[in-house]
Amino acid sequence: MRSTAYGWLMLAGIFVSLLFWVRLAKRDERLVLVYVGALVSAFLGAKLMYLFAEGWLHWHDPDRWLQLATGKSIVGGLLGGYAGVEITKKLLGYTRTTGDWFALVVPVGIVLGRVGCLLHGCCLGRVCEPAWFTMNDATGVARWPAALVELIFNVLMFGVVLLLRWRRLLPGQHFHVYLMTYGVFRFFHEYLRATPDVFGPFSGYQIGALGIFTLGLAGFLRRRRGDPRPERATV
């Protein structure tokens, strides 16, 4: 039942974002292809990041094929989606910015995904002493509510993006702001998540989070300078 709910929530996230993008495509039909490029690359990036960060550790597990087939990462999804948008826009010759739209769609999709995590019991936090904020896993062990905290973070970021749009602040920079903020949040939140450290004291997801922050910062600075190459300043 929980696995089914998780799958339906993932499909709901895709459906909601697709409806939003189809409406935008009335302005330019290429925007649907931009969305498809982002979606396909996001799924690929989510899988590759999972394999890089922890998937390979499950190779000797009895259920390794199930682990490898179902494992995915939001960190990788953001990195892959960013790359997919850049590549698709370049191929299509689409030079207008779309980041402010993605800054609204992405948090909603992640919120739905984290609701699925709560129902499915995955993406756990570290074991903690029982407290008012902890959540018990399937075996009754108290843990840091990692999925819930990330859900709340994305709800707050959705509100921040709406405020930026309402006040007309930082136009064209909203997704860069989201990437930088999420990158910092995820890097430090990893210390409270039950993910393996594979690079000394750091997890693979922390390396990915630094990549997300770097992409956001580079894009933010490039656009603030008024990059004369619009085909590069796309996300």
PyMOL commands that set and color helices and strands:
alter all, ss='L'
color gray80, all
select helices_A, chain A and resi 2-24+30-53+55-58+64-70+74-92+99-120+146-167+174-192+204-224
alter helices_A, ss='H'
color red, helices_A
select strands_A, chain A and resi 135-136+142-143+197-199+202-203
alter strands_A, ss='S'
color yellow, strands_A
deselect
rebuild
show_as cartoon
